[in-house]
Amino acid sequence: MKKTFKLGAKQKTITRTLASSRESIQFIKQVTVLQENVIMDPFAEGYKESDVTELELNMMALYVKRASELLEQPEDYFETIDYFDIVDFVQDVQEFLSQQGESGKKSGED
């Protein structure tokens, strides 16, 4: 199954495959690990306000890296694009790719 996604002036048709679904799962794991490693509760012991900024910076880097992989564009392409547009793009693609399990595998893909 294919779907076309647009970000900035570029658009890319992405094909859902088992490999792309695996990459999608890896990305989700990276985001989860990143969130778990930073204490976000301001009343928790060891909380530092700088942790939030650090998480945001790491998240931005992670989303830009993923968008770069998906759109097959160098990371500096994304410097002129609003961060929230990048997040929306990545989340839309991730959602599309993670539907693999629900649609069932095609023969010979496992």
N, C-alpha and C positions, 0 to 999 in steps of 0.2 A: 504494500500500500504506500502511496506517495502523497505528499502534501507540500504546498509551497508556502514558505514563510518569508516575510519581508522585514528588514531592519535597515533604517536609513535609506540609502539609494540602492542597496543590494537586495536581491531576493535569491532564495535558494530552495530548490525542490529537494526535500529530504525523504528518503525511502526508509520505511520501517523494516529493519532486519533484526535478527537475533543479536548480532554484534552491536548494532546501535542501541538496542535495548540494554545490553550489558554495560555499555558506556554510560547510559542514562542512570542506571542503578549505581555505578561507581560515583557519579557526580552527586547523587542524592546522599550517598554515604559520606562523602567529603563534607557536604553542607551540615549534615547531622553531627558529625564528629566535631566540626568547628564550633557549632552552637553549644555542644555539651562541654567543651573544654573551656568555655568562658562563663564565669559566674555573672548572671544578669540580675540577680536579686540584690537591690541596694541595701537590704537589711541583713544580707548574709555575711558571715565572717569572711574576710579576705577580699571583699568587693572593692574594686578600684574603678573609678569613673573612666579611666583610660582603657579599661578592658572593653568597654562598649565601642570606643573608637577603633580599637585594635580589631574587634570582631567585624565592624563595618568595613574597614579597609581590606581585611582578608576576604570577606564576602564579595566585595566589589571585584577584587582580583580574581576570585574563583568564577564569578559570573562572566567577567570579560574573557577569561581563558576559555570557558565553555562556549560562549558565543563565537569566539574566534575559531574553535574547532568545528562548530556546527555550520558556520557561514563560510568557512575556509577563507578567512581574511586575516591579515596580520593584526595583532592586538592594537597597534596604533590607529587602525581604521576606526576603532570605537571611541577614540578620544573626543570626537566631536558629537557623539551621540549621548543623549540623556541616559543616565544610569538606570532610571526606572523603565525606560523603553527596552534596555538590554535585559533587565530582569523579566519583563513581560514576555519578550521574545524567547528567552531561555525556558521560562516556565511553560509557555505554549508548546514548544518543541518537546520538552520533557514529558508533558502530559500525552502528547501524540505518541512518543516512543514507548511510554510505559503501558500503553494499551495493548501491547503485544500479547500478554498472557490471556487477556479477555477474548481476543480474536482467534486464539488457537494457533498452533504452529503449523506451518506448511511442511509437508513431508520432506525429509532430508535436511532440515535445518538444525536438528539437534545433534 
